[in-house]
Amino acid sequence: MNCKQRSMQFLRSNKSVSEDEVLMVEANADAGVSLTSSYKLLAMCSAGYENLSFSKNDLKNHLNKRRQKNIAHGEATFLLEYFHKQMETKHGFYYSVEVDCEEQVANIFWSNAQMRADYKLFGNSVSFDTTYRTNKSYRPLGMFVGFNHHRQTCIFGACLLYDETSASFEWLFDAFRRCMDHKLPTTIFTDQDAAMAKALRNEWPGVFHALCTWKILMCYWVRQMILYAAPKWPSQCSMYRQANTP
């Protein structure tokens, strides 16, 4: 089956990130440049996104795996010791850790007594988002949030993930369910991440999965901007359109 040139980067056999590209992105991160900006710079150097052999998510996951191997043993030990002390001194504190085949910490989930109590009362509708990052490590920080009876934001749990694959999300949703005594929400709101949607179908099949309205509106305005700006800036809009296509 023939593929369009701009879709070739999505073939597994064509996905590769060179060492020079990784070093450039890491140097940019040290200088305070975001991953999105670095990816745009790589596209400009390659004369367009269609000439890159990887997507932004591929680059992000590659950096996650690379940095995971370089995490000092003392950092993971310190974090686990902190969680262990929290469990000893604070009733209701819960945490779960997933390790990889090399016994390195991969995914972490935690919740305290107040978060778990709030979930029992206000956990019918939950929003989950992983758009946050921690400094230059690019590890996704995920938050389970909702609203109480005063329309105030409640945090039900938090996590640090190795990457944003369906396997990591499946582990996370299973850990959340065990933490909350197997009580699942009625509805969960997320972005349009395909890996997350797959994990929800597998782990929480009876939960209604809805998309965040803000995310939908942002996609709408981006596409409107591309549509009406295209006659004036065709080349820039073409690159922007490819960068924001789900």
C-alpha positions as CSV (number, residue, x, y, z in Angstrom):
1,M,0.0,0.0,0.0
2,N,1.4,3.4,-1.0
3,C,1.6,6.1,1.6
4,K,1.7,9.8,1.2
5,Q,5.0,11.4,1.8
6,R,3.8,13.3,4.8
7,S,2.6,10.1,6.4
8,M,5.8,8.1,6.0
9,Q,7.1,9.2,9.4
10,F,4.2,7.4,11.1
11,L,5.4,4.0,9.8
12,R,7.2,2.1,12.6
13,S,10.0,1.1,10.3
14,N,10.8,4.7,9.5
15,K,10.8,6.1,13.0
16,S,14.3,7.0,14.1
17,V,15.9,9.8,16.1
18,S,19.6,10.5,15.4
19,E,22.1,11.2,18.2
20,D,22.8,14.7,16.8
21,E,19.1,15.5,16.9
22,V,18.9,14.3,20.5
23,L,21.9,16.3,21.6
24,M,20.5,19.5,20.0
25,V,17.2,19.1,21.8
26,E,18.9,18.5,25.1
27,A,21.1,21.5,24.6
28,N,18.0,23.6,23.8
29,A,16.3,22.3,27.0
30,D,19.3,23.4,29.0
31,A,18.9,26.8,27.5
32,G,15.2,26.9,28.4
33,V,13.8,26.0,25.0
34,S,10.7,23.9,25.0
35,L,10.4,20.6,23.3
36,T,7.7,22.0,20.9
37,S,10.1,24.8,19.8
38,S,12.9,22.4,19.3
39,Y,10.8,20.1,17.2
40,K,9.8,23.1,15.0
41,L,13.5,24.0,14.6
42,L,14.3,20.5,13.5
43,A,11.5,20.7,11.0
44,M,12.8,24.0,9.7
45,C,16.3,22.5,9.3
46,S,14.8,19.6,7.4
47,A,12.7,21.8,5.1
48,G,9.4,20.7,6.6
49,Y,7.7,18.3,9.1
50,E,7.2,15.8,6.3
51,N,10.9,15.3,6.0
52,L,11.4,14.3,9.6
53,S,11.5,10.6,10.3
54,F,9.7,10.9,13.7
55,S,6.8,12.8,15.2
56,K,7.0,15.1,18.3
57,N,5.6,12.2,20.5
58,D,8.3,9.9,19.1
59,L,10.9,12.4,20.1
60,K,9.4,12.9,23.5
61,N,9.2,9.2,24.2
62,H,12.8,8.7,23.0
63,L,14.0,11.4,25.4
64,N,12.0,9.8,28.2
65,K,13.7,6.5,27.7
66,R,17.1,8.0,27.3
67,R,16.8,10.0,30.5
68,Q,15.3,7.1,32.4
69,K,18.5,5.2,31.9
70,N,20.4,8.1,33.3
71,I,18.4,8.6,36.5
72,A,20.6,8.3,39.5
73,H,19.9,5.4,41.9
74,G,19.8,7.9,44.8
75,E,16.9,9.9,43.3
76,A,14.6,6.9,43.1
77,T,15.7,5.7,46.5
78,F,15.0,9.1,48.0
79,L,11.5,9.2,46.5
80,L,10.6,5.7,47.6
81,E,11.9,6.5,51.1
82,Y,9.8,9.6,51.2
83,F,6.6,7.7,50.2
84,H,7.4,5.0,52.7
85,K,7.6,7.6,55.5
86,Q,4.4,9.2,54.4
87,M,2.6,5.8,54.7
88,E,4.0,5.4,58.2
89,T,3.2,8.8,59.5
90,K,0.0,9.8,57.6
91,H,-3.0,7.5,57.7
92,G,-4.6,6.9,54.3
93,F,-1.5,7.8,52.2
94,Y,-1.2,5.5,49.2
95,Y,1.4,5.0,46.5
96,S,2.2,2.5,43.8
97,V,5.4,2.1,41.8
98,E,6.0,0.2,38.5
99,V,9.6,-0.9,37.8
100,D,11.0,-2.0,34.4
101,C,12.9,-5.1,33.5
102,E,16.1,-3.5,34.9
103,E,14.4,-2.8,38.3
104,Q,14.4,0.9,37.6
105,V,11.4,3.1,38.6
106,A,9.2,3.7,35.6
107,N,5.7,4.9,36.7
108,I,4.6,6.3,40.0
109,F,1.1,7.1,41.4
110,W,0.2,8.6,44.8
111,S,-2.8,9.9,46.7
112,N,-3.3,11.0,50.3
113,A,-6.2,10.6,52.7
114,Q,-7.8,14.0,51.8
115,M,-7.7,13.2,48.1
116,R,-9.2,9.7,48.6
117,A,-11.9,11.2,50.8
118,D,-12.8,13.8,48.2
119,Y,-13.0,11.2,45.6
120,K,-15.5,9.1,47.6
121,L,-17.7,12.2,47.8
122,F,-17.1,14.0,44.4
123,G,-15.6,11.3,42.2
124,N,-18.5,10.8,39.8
125,S,-16.9,13.0,37.2
126,V,-13.1,13.1,36.8
127,S,-10.8,15.0,34.5
128,F,-7.3,13.7,33.7
129,D,-4.6,15.6,32.0
130,T,-0.8,15.0,31.3
131,T,0.1,18.3,29.6
132,Y,2.5,19.3,32.4
133,R,6.2,18.5,32.4
134,T,8.8,18.6,35.1
135,N,11.8,20.9,34.3
136,K,13.9,19.4,31.4
137,S,13.2,15.7,32.1
138,Y,9.9,15.9,30.1
139,R,8.4,13.2,32.3
140,P,4.6,13.6,32.1
141,L,2.9,14.7,35.3
142,G,-0.7,13.5,35.4
143,M,-3.4,14.9,37.6
144,F,-6.9,13.4,38.4
145,V,-9.1,16.3,39.3
146,G,-12.7,17.1,39.9
147,F,-15.0,19.7,41.6
148,N,-16.6,19.7,45.1
149,H,-20.0,21.0,46.1
150,H,-18.6,24.6,46.2
151,R,-17.2,24.3,42.6
152,Q,-13.7,24.2,44.0
153,T,-11.1,22.1,42.3
154,C,-10.3,18.8,44.1
155,I,-7.2,16.7,43.3
156,F,-7.8,13.0,43.6
157,G,-4.4,11.7,42.7
158,A,-1.2,12.4,40.8
159,C,1.4,10.5,38.9
160,L,4.8,10.7,37.1
161,L,4.9,8.5,34.0
162,Y,7.7,7.0,32.1
163,D,6.0,7.8,28.8
164,E,2.6,8.3,27.3
165,T,2.0,4.9,25.9
166,S,-1.1,2.8,26.3
167,A,0.9,0.4,28.6
168,S,1.8,3.2,31.0
169,F,-1.8,4.5,31.0
170,E,-3.2,1.0,31.6
171,W,-0.9,0.6,34.6
172,L,-2.0,4.0,35.9
173,F,-5.7,3.5,35.6
174,D,-5.4,0.1,37.4
175,A,-3.3,1.7,40.2
176,F,-6.0,4.5,40.6
177,R,-8.8,1.9,40.8
178,R,-7.0,-0.1,43.5
179,C,-6.3,3.1,45.4
180,M,-9.9,4.1,45.4
181,D,-11.2,0.6,46.5
182,H,-12.2,-0.3,42.9
183,K,-14.7,2.6,42.8
184,L,-14.7,4.0,39.2
185,P,-16.1,7.4,38.1
186,T,-19.2,7.7,35.9
187,T,-17.4,10.0,33.4
188,I,-13.8,10.9,32.7
189,F,-12.7,13.9,30.6
190,T,-9.4,13.7,28.8
191,D,-7.7,15.1,25.7
192,Q,-7.7,13.4,22.3
193,D,-4.8,11.1,23.1
194,A,-5.3,7.7,21.3
195,A,-3.1,5.7,23.7
196,M,-5.1,7.0,26.7
197,A,-8.4,6.2,24.9
198,K,-7.2,2.6,24.3
199,A,-6.1,2.2,28.0
200,L,-9.5,3.5,29.2
201,R,-11.3,1.0,27.0
202,N,-9.2,-1.9,28.4
203,E,-9.2,-0.9,32.1
204,W,-12.4,1.1,32.6
205,P,-14.8,-0.3,30.0
206,G,-17.9,0.9,31.7
207,V,-16.8,4.5,32.2
208,F,-18.1,7.1,29.8
209,H,-15.1,8.8,28.1
210,A,-15.6,12.4,27.1
211,L,-13.2,14.9,25.5
212,C,-12.4,18.2,27.2
213,T,-14.3,21.1,25.7
214,W,-11.3,23.4,25.9
215,K,-9.2,21.0,23.9
216,I,-11.9,20.8,21.2
217,L,-12.3,24.6,21.0
218,M,-8.5,25.0,20.7
219,C,-8.4,22.5,17.8
220,Y,-11.3,24.3,16.1
221,W,-9.6,27.7,16.3
222,V,-6.3,26.3,15.1
223,R,-8.0,24.9,12.0
224,Q,-9.9,28.1,11.4
225,M,-6.7,30.1,11.6
226,I,-5.1,27.7,9.1
227,L,-8.1,27.8,6.8
228,Y,-8.3,31.6,6.5
229,A,-4.6,32.3,6.7
230,A,-3.6,29.8,4.1
231,P,-3.8,32.2,1.1
232,K,-1.4,34.6,2.7
233,W,1.2,32.2,4.2
234,P,0.9,28.9,2.4
235,S,4.3,27.4,3.5
236,Q,4.0,28.3,7.1
237,C,0.5,27.1,7.4
238,S,1.4,23.8,5.7
239,M,4.0,23.2,8.4
240,Y,1.7,24.3,11.2
241,R,-1.1,22.1,9.9
242,Q,1.1,19.0,9.9
243,A,2.4,19.8,13.4
244,N,-1.2,20.0,14.8
245,T,-2.8,17.1,13.0
246,P,-3.8,14.4,15.5
